[in-house]
Amino acid sequence: MARDAILPTYQNQIKAALERWLPPSDREPCRLHEAMRYSTLAPGKRIRPVLVYATGEAFGSDLRRLDSSAVAVELIHAYSLIHDDLPAMDDDDLRRGRPTCHRAFDEATAILAGDALQALAFRVIAADRDSAISPARRLRMIEVLADASGSLGMAGGQAIDLAAVGQKISLEQLENMHRHKTGALIRASVELGYLASGADDAAIERKLERYATCIGLAFQVQDDILDVEGSTEVLGKPQGSDEDRDKPTYPNLLGMAEAKATAQRLCDEALACLESLGASGDNLRWIANYIVRRDR
């Protein structure tokens, strides 16, 4: 696959898969289903499902076998964004270039849409019969996604994030927060792609976990950089919102130059983890570089 086709190819694949699994908006309860589709199908980078596809393909899997894993992780991500934007959390009005779910609909509908998307994510892995994944491996995939989503993963990281507003924290504490809030679901994306592919090599699996840990942190460092240097129009969300809320960030803690150097160091370490994959890991290499060079 040509490198410049990586994102469009995977993004088109996940869009079609999401359309198959999301309830139609004309099915009751219509307003809830419309809100679920509004948030999930909004334009986005789709980095997490992209990682599922790139990892699975690195081990010889076809994209259709990977669809349910890619859909599941994107549904969890969409639910997290809906809830993260709520007034009780970050109270944001803009997401992916348009009104957040609770602004486009209402708070109650937004809460229920997030709840329903989370439940649907696990149903997709459990119910998909086209991927030919064994029941034992499917069960492990559900466990991976649950761990990444819950109090020891993304939700726990969000709780740490809320508690850190206005606080002075160490670099170690900041990294711990983002290993949970952002990194857990990115690690799960790589792990789900690996598991769905049918691969079984413990040493390579450990290397992939380290790769995912590095790009997960690099993703957050670059997000923090873009919150300072980006624009609302390109980002699709309010620029400078972290500073406005007095949130701890990598540029605030390290300075902008060192934050950029940190992102690149993490990218380099991630690339080193892929050496044993040879050319089959090229798409994963491209994604690591994209993460630290993106402008939104």
C-alpha positions in Angstrom: 0.0 0.0 0.0 1.3 3.4 -0.9 2.2 5.4 2.2 -0.1 8.4 1.3 -3.0 5.9 0.9 -2.7 4.5 4.4 -5.1 6.8 6.2 -7.8 7.1 3.4 -7.8 3.3 2.9 -8.3 2.5 6.6 -10.6 5.4 7.2 -12.9 4.3 4.4 -12.8 0.7 5.8 -13.8 1.8 9.3 -16.5 4.2 8.0 -18.2 1.3 6.1 -17.9 -1.0 9.1 -19.4 1.6 11.5 -22.3 2.0 9.1 -23.0 -1.7 9.3 -23.0 -1.8 13.1 -24.6 1.4 14.2 -28.4 1.3 14.6 -30.1 3.3 11.8 -31.5 6.7 12.9 -35.0 5.8 11.8 -35.2 2.9 14.3 -36.7 3.6 17.7 -35.5 5.3 19.9 -34.7 7.5 16.9 -33.2 10.5 18.8 -30.8 8.3 20.7 -29.7 6.5 17.6 -29.3 9.8 15.7 -27.0 11.1 18.5 -24.9 7.9 18.5 -24.4 8.3 14.7 -23.8 12.0 14.9 -20.9 11.6 17.2 -19.4 8.4 15.9 -19.6 9.3 12.2 -18.3 12.8 12.6 -15.1 13.5 10.6 -12.0 12.4 12.5 -8.5 10.9 12.1 -9.7 7.4 13.3 -6.2 6.7 14.7 -7.4 3.8 16.9 -9.1 1.7 14.2 -6.3 2.6 11.8 -3.9 1.0 14.3 -6.1 -2.1 14.5 -6.0 -2.5 10.7 -2.2 -1.7 10.4 -1.3 -4.2 13.1 -3.5 -6.9 11.8 -2.2 -6.5 8.3 1.3 -6.6 9.5 0.6 -10.2 10.5 -1.2 -11.2 7.3 -4.8 -10.5 8.2 -7.4 -9.2 5.7 -9.3 -6.1 6.7 -12.7 -7.8 7.0 -11.4 -10.0 9.8 -10.3 -6.8 11.7 -13.5 -4.9 11.2 -15.2 -5.8 14.5 -12.1 -4.9 16.6 -11.7 -1.6 14.7 -15.4 -0.8 15.2 -15.3 -1.7 18.9 -12.4 0.5 19.7 -13.8 3.5 17.8 -17.1 3.1 19.6 -15.4 3.3 22.9 -13.4 6.3 21.7 -16.6 8.1 20.5 -18.4 7.4 23.8 -15.4 8.8 25.7 -15.5 12.0 23.7 -19.2 12.5 24.2 -18.8 12.2 28.0 -15.5 14.1 28.1 -17.3 17.1 26.5 -20.2 17.2 29.0 -20.6 20.2 31.4 -19.6 18.0 34.4 -16.3 17.1 32.7 -14.6 19.5 30.2 -17.7 21.5 29.2 -16.8 21.8 25.5 -19.0 23.2 22.8 -17.0 22.1 19.8 -15.8 18.7 18.7 -14.5 17.6 15.3 -15.5 21.0 13.9 -19.1 20.9 15.0 -21.3 21.2 18.1 -20.6 18.6 20.7 -23.3 16.0 21.3 -24.9 17.6 24.3 -25.1 20.9 22.4 -26.5 19.4 19.2 -29.0 17.3 21.2 -29.2 17.7 25.0 -27.2 16.4 28.1 -29.5 13.5 28.8 -29.4 12.2 25.3 -25.6 12.7 25.2 -25.1 10.6 28.3 -27.3 7.9 27.0 -25.6 7.9 23.6 -22.2 7.4 25.3 -23.7 4.6 27.4 -25.2 2.9 24.4 -22.0 3.2 22.4 -20.0 1.6 25.1 -22.4 -1.4 25.3 -22.4 -1.7 21.6 -18.6 -1.9 21.4 -18.6 -5.2 23.4 -21.5 -6.6 21.6 -19.7 -6.1 18.3 -16.7 -8.3 19.4 -19.0 -10.9 20.9 -21.5 -11.1 18.1 -19.4 -10.8 14.9 -19.4 -14.2 13.2 -17.8 -13.2 10.0 -14.3 -12.7 11.3 -13.6 -16.4 12.1 -11.9 -15.5 15.4 -12.0 -18.3 18.0 -14.3 -17.9 21.1 -11.2 -18.1 23.4 -9.4 -15.3 21.5 -12.6 -13.3 21.3 -13.0 -13.5 25.1 -9.4 -12.3 25.5 -10.2 -9.3 23.2 -13.2 -8.4 25.3 -11.0 -8.5 28.4 -8.4 -6.2 26.7 -11.0 -3.7 25.7 -12.6 -3.7 29.1 -9.3 -3.2 30.9 -8.4 -0.3 28.6 -11.8 1.4 29.1 -12.3 1.1 32.8 -10.9 2.5 36.0 -7.5 1.0 35.4 -7.5 2.5 31.9 -9.2 5.4 30.2 -11.9 6.2 32.8 -9.2 6.1 35.5 -7.1 8.5 33.5 -10.0 10.9 33.1 -10.5 10.9 36.8 -6.8 11.6 37.4 -7.0 14.4 34.8 -10.0 16.1 36.5 -8.2 15.9 39.9 -5.1 17.5 38.4 -6.8 20.7 37.1 -5.0 23.6 38.8 -2.4 21.4 40.4 1.3 21.3 40.0 2.3 17.7 39.1 5.5 16.0 38.2 6.5 14.6 34.8 6.0 11.1 36.2 2.5 11.9 37.3 1.7 13.5 34.0 2.9 10.5 32.1 0.9 8.2 34.4 -2.2 10.2 33.7 -1.8 10.0 30.0 -0.8 6.3 29.9 -4.3 5.7 31.3 -6.4 8.4 29.7 -5.0 8.4 26.1 -2.5 5.5 26.0 -4.7 2.7 27.3 -7.0 2.7 24.3 -4.2 3.1 21.9 -2.4 0.1 23.4 -5.7 -1.8 23.2 -6.0 -0.9 19.5 -2.6 -2.5 18.7 -3.3 -5.5 20.9 -6.8 -6.1 19.3 -5.3 -5.9 15.8 -2.7 -8.5 16.9 -5.2 -10.8 18.5 -7.7 -10.6 15.7 -5.0 -11.5 13.2 -4.4 -14.8 14.9 -0.7 -14.2 15.5 0.8 -15.9 18.5 4.4 -14.8 19.4 5.0 -13.6 22.9 8.2 -11.7 22.2 6.7 -9.8 19.3 3.6 -9.1 21.3 5.7 -7.4 24.0 7.5 -5.3 21.4 4.1 -4.2 20.1 3.0 -3.3 23.5 6.0 -1.0 24.0 5.5 0.5 20.5 1.9 1.3 21.5 2.9 2.7 24.8 5.4 5.1 23.1 3.0 6.3 20.4 0.3 6.7 23.0 2.4 9.1 24.9 3.7 10.8 21.8 0.1 11.3 20.6 -0.7 13.2 23.9 2.5 15.2 23.8 1.6 16.3 20.2 -2.0 17.1 21.3 -0.6 19.3 24.0 1.7 21.1 21.5 -1.2 21.6 19.1 -3.3 23.1 21.9 -0.8 25.9 22.0 0.3 26.2 18.3 -2.7 24.9 16.4 -5.9 26.8 15.4 -9.5 26.1 16.3 -10.4 25.8 12.6 -7.8 23.1 11.9 -8.1 21.3 15.2 -11.9 21.1 15.1 -12.0 22.0 18.8 -11.2 25.1 20.9 -7.5 26.0 20.7 -6.0 26.9 24.1 -8.6 25.0 26.1 -6.0 23.2 28.3 -4.5 26.5 29.3 -7.9 28.1 29.9 -8.7 25.2 32.3 -5.3 25.3 33.9 -4.6 21.7 33.0 -1.0 20.3 33.3 0.5 19.7 29.9 3.9 18.7 28.5 4.7 22.2 27.1 3.9 23.8 30.5 6.0 21.3 32.4 8.9 20.9 30.0 8.8 24.0 27.7 7.8 23.8 24.1 11.3 22.8 22.7 11.7 19.9 25.1 8.1 18.8 24.6 8.8 18.5 20.8 12.0 16.7 21.5 10.1 14.3 23.8 7.6 13.5 21.1 10.3 12.7 18.7 12.2 10.5 21.2 9.1 8.5 21.8 8.5 8.1 18.1 12.1 6.9 17.6 11.7 4.3 20.4 8.4 3.1 18.9 10.2 2.6 15.5 12.9 0.6 17.1 10.3 -1.8 18.5 9.3 -2.7 15.0 12.7 -3.8 13.7 11.9 -7.5 13.8 8.8 -7.0 11.6 10.8 -5.9 8.6 8.7 -4.5 5.7 5.5 -5.8 7.1 5.7 -3.2 9.8 6.0 -0.2 7.4 2.4 1.0 7.9 2.9 1.0 11.7 6.1 3.0 11.1 4.2 5.5 9.0 1.6 5.9 11.7 4.2 6.6 14.4 5.7 9.3 12.3 2.3 10.7 11.4 1.4 11.0 15.1 4.2 13.4 15.8 3.9 15.4 12.6 0.1 15.9 12.4 -1.4 19.3 12.7 -4.8 18.3 14.2 
